[in-house]
């Protein structure tokens, strides 16, 4: 499911990131500020090397609210220092801003009228130190960042979307098709995707139907696995076991399926040199308001599209397949349907499945703003620091991938921000 193409031609500098949480700083850029009144309390939260799930759990227990009463605009990396807004639906004022957690701090609190919802942010500011490299290669970094600032960043979905086994999209496909036995076999057994060797015994126990013996071998970090297995131990059906991890996790699997297909469409656009072009049948993405319009023969004949593309006013869009997704036309639609077929799915299956999401379009490239870079040596060795702003939903690790061009050496183990399971995370 991972990106297969590079947009930039500059040589990579190699190196590693997330060597230390303090090397990866993320500041949320809010879409609006709280007004000072209302039923919701907005919190400015700073966390260090803490997963999204752990942060929500700490806030829930500390401030006595249900998980459903907590709102957030986006999930932030675990192995990082991140600052973001979180909302609590709570009429009583907070007596204290202390969290009781040494790596989670509340920086401020202010009331607002509505809950903070997913996507309610303008973007994120990243400041990242790349280590185990020659600091003198900063000139190469400058060239790559300037290229991305001019052309836009490929809007790939990064590694963390697919889990540490790179199989979340396969779980999503099984869920979409309601193939519950296949989903459980991949999640808990030895069939399907590869898995760490230390898990073999517990997976073989599952294959033999020895669920009660397998359950204690999964740790509290393996939340989805434990919930599914508990359902089976209680005599529930495979269908109930698949839904046991909850709607958030199931939705994450389905989103991963959409993401894998999107990545294949984006691969093709880069490989054919058409990422910065629009043709009849495309659905063009307007960056100003995140809407799309159909590219007609008249639009192409007008001669206005190339200038708008160069200014990054508009970009081609790609599919996040779902029952209500707006489809492209002509050859563009044919290529997107072919990418769906490569995932073993048909348009009819997507449209008819009770588990299908609504679907939407997504820009195939995004705008990188305010790039900065410097280099030096500190007590942890040499580094090159890069900083930039990205719109919401855009992965900083895709920028790093273009700079470093060695994704394999940059892998870092962290915790799944949704399920709590270990995964490869890149921001």
C-alpha positions in Angstrom: 0.0 0.0 0.0 3.0 2.3 0.4 4.1 5.1 -2.1 6.2 3.7 -5.0 7.2 6.9 -6.8 9.2 10.0 -6.0 8.3 13.4 -7.4 11.7 15.1 -7.0 14.9 14.2 -8.9 17.3 15.5 -6.3 19.5 12.8 -4.6 18.4 11.8 -1.1 20.5 12.6 1.9 19.7 9.4 3.8 19.6 9.6 7.6 17.0 8.8 10.2 14.2 10.8 11.9 12.3 10.3 15.2 15.5 9.2 16.8 14.2 11.1 19.8 10.7 12.4 20.4 12.1 15.9 20.7 13.4 15.7 17.1 9.8 15.7 15.8 7.7 18.7 16.8 4.2 19.3 15.6 2.1 22.4 16.3 -1.6 22.3 15.2 -2.7 25.4 13.2 -6.2 26.0 14.4 -9.1 26.8 12.1 -10.6 29.1 14.7 -10.1 30.1 18.3 -12.5 29.4 21.2 -14.7 32.4 22.0 -14.7 32.1 25.8 -18.3 30.9 26.4 -20.3 27.7 25.8 -20.8 24.1 27.0 -17.4 22.9 25.8 -14.0 23.5 27.3 -11.2 23.7 24.8 -7.8 22.6 26.0 -4.3 23.3 24.6 -2.6 19.9 25.1 1.1 19.2 24.8 2.1 15.5 24.8 5.5 13.9 24.5 5.9 10.3 23.2 2.3 9.6 24.0 -0.2 7.9 21.6 -3.6 9.5 20.8 -5.4 6.7 22.5 -3.4 7.1 25.7 -4.0 10.9 25.7 -7.8 10.5 25.3 -7.8 7.9 28.1 -5.9 10.2 30.5 -8.2 13.2 29.8 -11.3 11.0 30.2 -10.3 9.7 33.6 -8.8 12.9 34.9 -11.7 15.2 34.0 -14.5 12.7 34.5 -16.0 12.7 31.0 -17.0 10.0 28.6 -14.9 9.3 25.6 -17.7 10.5 23.4 -17.6 13.9 25.1 -14.0 14.5 23.9 -13.4 16.1 20.6 -10.3 16.6 18.6 -9.4 18.0 15.1 -6.7 15.4 14.3 -4.6 12.6 15.7 -1.0 13.4 16.3 2.1 11.2 16.2 3.2 9.2 19.2 6.9 9.5 19.0 7.0 13.3 18.9 6.3 16.4 20.9 2.9 17.6 19.7 0.6 20.5 20.6 -3.1 20.5 19.7 -6.6 21.5 20.8 -9.0 19.1 22.5 -12.5 19.8 23.6 -14.4 18.5 26.6 -18.2 18.6 26.8 -18.5 19.6 30.4 -20.6 22.3 32.1 -18.5 22.5 35.3 -15.3 24.5 35.2 -12.0 22.6 35.7 -10.6 22.8 39.2 -7.1 22.1 38.0 -5.3 21.7 34.7 -3.0 19.0 36.1 -3.3 15.7 34.2 -1.4 13.4 36.6 0.7 12.3 33.6 4.3 13.4 33.4 4.2 13.6 29.5 0.8 15.2 29.0 0.4 18.9 29.9 -2.6 21.2 29.6 -1.2 24.6 28.5 -4.5 26.6 28.6 -8.3 26.2 28.8 -11.0 28.3 27.3 -14.7 27.7 26.7 -16.4 27.4 23.3 -19.9 26.8 21.9 -19.4 23.7 19.9 -17.5 20.4 20.0 -14.1 20.3 18.2 -14.6 17.8 15.3 -12.3 16.0 13.0 -10.9 18.2 10.3 -11.5 21.4 12.3 -7.9 22.6 11.8 -6.1 24.6 9.1 -3.0 22.4 9.1 0.1 21.6 11.1 3.5 23.2 11.5 6.4 20.7 11.6 9.9 21.1 12.8 11.9 17.9 12.3 15.6 17.0 12.9 17.1 14.4 10.5 20.0 12.6 12.2 22.9 10.3 11.2 23.7 12.4 8.2 26.3 14.9 7.0 25.0 18.4 8.1 26.7 19.8 5.0 24.0 18.2 2.8 21.7 21.0 3.8 22.0 22.5 0.3 20.5 19.3 -1.1 17.6 19.7 1.3 17.1 23.3 0.2 16.8 22.2 -3.4 14.3 19.5 -2.6 12.1 21.7 -0.4 12.1 24.5 -3.0 11.0 22.0 -5.6 8.2 20.8 -3.4 7.2 24.3 -2.6 6.9 25.0 -6.3 5.3 21.8 -7.5 3.3 20.8 -4.4 3.8 17.7 -2.2 2.4 14.3 -3.4 -0.6 13.7 -1.2 0.3 10.1 -0.4 -1.0 8.4 2.6 2.0 7.4 4.8 3.0 4.2 6.4 1.2 4.8 9.7 -2.1 4.6 7.9 -1.5 0.9 7.2 -0.2 -0.4 10.6 2.9 -2.2 11.7 2.0 -5.2 9.5 1.1 -3.0 6.6 -2.3 -4.9 6.5 -4.9 -2.4 7.6 -6.1 -2.1 4.0 -6.6 -5.8 3.8 -8.6 -5.9 6.9 -10.7 -3.1 5.4 -11.3 -5.1 2.2 -12.4 -8.1 4.2 -14.8 -5.9 6.3 -16.2 -4.2 3.2 -16.9 -7.7 1.6 -18.2 -9.0 5.0 -15.7 -11.8 4.8 -15.4 -12.1 8.5 -13.5 -15.4 8.7 -10.8 -13.9 6.4 -10.6 -10.8 8.6 -10.1 -12.8 11.8 -7.6 -15.0 10.1 -5.5 -12.0 9.1 -5.9 -10.2 12.4 -5.4 -13.2 14.8 -4.2 -16.2 12.8 -1.3 -17.2 10.6 -3.2 -16.7 7.3 -3.0 -13.5 5.3 -0.4 -10.9 6.0 3.1 -11.4 7.5 3.5 -11.0 11.2 6.4 -10.9 13.8 7.7 -14.3 14.6 7.2 -13.8 18.4 3.4 -13.8 17.7 3.5 -17.3 16.0 2.4 -19.4 19.0 -0.7 -17.3 19.8 -1.7 -17.2 16.1 -1.4 -20.9 15.8 -3.5 -21.3 18.9 -6.2 -19.2 17.2 -5.9 -21.4 14.0 -6.6 -24.4 16.2 -9.6 -22.7 17.8 -8.0 -22.5 21.2 -9.1 -19.0 21.8 -8.9 -19.0 25.6 -5.3 -20.1 25.5 -4.4 -17.5 22.9 -6.1 -14.5 24.6 -3.6 -13.9 27.5 -0.7 -14.0 25.1 -1.9 -10.7 23.5 -0.9 -7.6 25.5 -2.9 -4.6 26.5 -1.2 -2.8 23.5 -2.9 -5.3 21.2 -6.4 -3.8 21.8 -8.1 -4.8 18.6 -6.8 -8.4 18.8 -7.9 -8.8 22.4 -11.4 -7.4 21.9 -12.0 -9.6 18.9 -10.7 -12.7 20.7 -12.7 -11.9 23.8 -15.9 -11.9 21.7 -15.0 -15.3 20.3 -14.2 -16.7 23.8 -17.7 -15.5 24.8 -19.2 -17.6 22.1 -20.1 -14.7 19.8 -20.1 -15.1 16.0 -17.1 -14.1 13.7 -19.2 -11.1 12.6 -19.6 -9.8 16.1 -15.9 -10.4 16.8 -14.9 -8.3 13.8 -17.0 -5.4 15.0 -15.8 -5.8 18.6 -12.9 -3.4 18.3 -15.4 -0.6 17.8 -16.5 1.7 15.0 -13.4 3.9 15.2 -11.1 1.0 14.5 -13.4 -0.5 11.8 -13.5 2.9 10.2 -9.8 3.1 10.3 -9.5 -0.2 8.4 -11.9 1.0 5.8 -10.0 4.3 5.5 -6.8 2.3 5.0 -8.4 0.5 2.1 -9.3 3.8 0.5 -5.8 5.1 1.1 -4.1 2.1 -0.5 -6.1 2.5 -3.7 -5.5 6.3 -3.7 -1.8 5.7 -3.4 -1.9 3.5 -6.5 -3.7 6.2 -8.5 -1.2 8.8 -7.4 1.7 6.5 -8.3 0.4 6.3 -11.8 0.0 10.1 -12.1 3.6 10.7 -11.0 5.0 7.8 -13.2 3.2 9.3 -16.3 4.2 12.9 -15.5 0.6 14.0 -15.2 0.5 15.0 -11.5 0.6 18.7 -12.4 -1.7 18.4 -15.4 -5.5 18.2 -16.0 -7.3 16.5 -18.8 -10.9 16.2 -19.9 -12.7 13.9 -17.4 -10.6 14.9 -14.4 -12.2 16.4 -11.3 -10.0 19.4 -10.4 -9.5 20.2 -6.8 -9.7 23.9 -5.7 -7.3 24.4 -2.8 -9.1 27.6 -1.7 -12.2 25.8 -0.5 -11.5 22.1 -1.0 -14.2 21.6 -3.6 -14.0 20.0 -7.0 -15.2 20.9 -10.5 -15.4 18.8 -13.7 -12.7 19.5 -16.3 -14.6 19.7 -19.6 -13.4 20.1 -23.2 -14.3 23.8 -22.9 -12.2 24.2 -19.7 -9.2 22.6 -21.6 -9.8 24.8 -24.7 -9.9 28.0 -22.6 -6.1 27.8 -21.9 -6.6 28.9 -18.3 -5.8 25.6 -16.6 -2.0 25.5 -16.9 -1.5 28.9 -15.1 -3.9 27.9 -12.3 -2.1 24.6 -11.9 1.3 26.3 -11.8 0.1 28.7 -9.1 -1.3 25.8 -7.1 -4.8 27.2 -7.2 -6.0 23.9 -8.5 -4.8 20.3 -8.7 -6.0 16.9 -10.0 -8.0 14.9 -7.5 -8.0 11.2 -6.8 -10.6 8.8 -5.4 -11.3 7.8 -1.8 -13.8 5.2 -3.0 -17.2 5.1 -1.3 -20.9 4.9 -2.0 -21.4 8.6 -2.5 -18.0 9.5 -4.1 -18.1 11.8 -7.1 -16.6 9.9 -10.0 -14.4 11.3 -12.7 -15.1 10.6 -16.4 -13.5 9.2 -19.4 -10.0 7.8 -19.1 -9.5 9.2 -15.7 -12.4 7.2 -14.4 -11.2 4.1 -16.2 -7.8 4.3 -14.4 -9.5 4.8 -11.0 -11.8 1.8 -11.6 -8.7 -0.2 -12.6 -7.0 0.7 -9.3 -10.0 -0.5 -7.5 -10.0 -3.7 -9.4 -6.3 -4.3 -8.5 -7.4 -4.3 -4.9 -9.8 -7.1 -5.7 -13.0 -4.9 -5.6 -15.6 -3.8 -8.1 -17.6 -0.6 -8.2 -20.8 -2.6 -7.4 -19.3 -4.0 -4.3 -18.3 -0.6 -3.0 -21.7 0.8 -3.7 -23.7 -2.1 -2.3 -21.8 -2.9 0.9 -23.4 -2.0 4.1 -19.9 -1.2 5.5 -19.0 1.2 2.7 -18.1 4.7 3.7 -19.5 7.7 1.9 -16.3 8.3 0.0 -14.9 11.6 -1.3 -12.3 13.2 -3.6 -8.8 14.1 -2.3 -6.3 16.3 -3.9 -3.4 14.4 -5.5 -0.9 17.1 -4.3 -0.9 19.6 -1.4 0.8 23.0 -0.8 3.9 23.2 1.3 4.3 26.7 2.9 7.0 28.6 4.9 9.9 26.1 4.5 12.9 26.6 6.7 16.1 24.6 7.2 19.3 24.7 9.2 22.0 22.3 10.3 24.4 21.8 13.1 25.8 19.5 15.8 24.3 19.1 19.3 24.9 16.7 22.1 23.3 13.9 20.1 25.3 14.4 17.0 24.9 16.1 13.6 21.5 17.0 12.2 19.6 18.9 9.5 16.4 20.6 10.7 13.6 21.2 8.3 10.4 23.1 9.1 7.3 23.7 7.1 3.5 24.1 7.1 1.2 21.5 5.6 -2.7 21.5 5.2 -4.7 19.1 7.3 -4.5 15.5 6.3 -1.1 15.8 4.7 1.8 13.7 5.9 5.1 15.3 6.9 6.8 12.0 6.4 6.1 12.2 2.6 8.1 15.4 2.6 10.9 13.6 4.5 10.7 10.7 2.1 11.4 13.0 -0.8 14.3 14.5 1.1 15.9 11.3 2.4 14.8 8.8 -0.3 15.5 5.9 2.1 12.1 5.1 3.7 13.2 1.7 5.0 15.9 3.1 7.3 13.5 5.7 8.7 11.1 3.3 10.1 10.3 3.8 13.8 8.1 1.7 16.0 5.3 3.5 17.8 1.8 2.9 18.9 -1.2 2.9 16.6 -3.1 6.1 17.3 -6.4 4.4 17.0 -6.2 0.9 18.3 -3.1 1.1 20.5 -1.4 -1.6 18.6 2.3 -1.3 17.7 2.9 0.0 14.2 5.4 1.7 12.0 4.7 5.4 12.3 6.1 8.2 10.3 4.0 11.2 11.2 
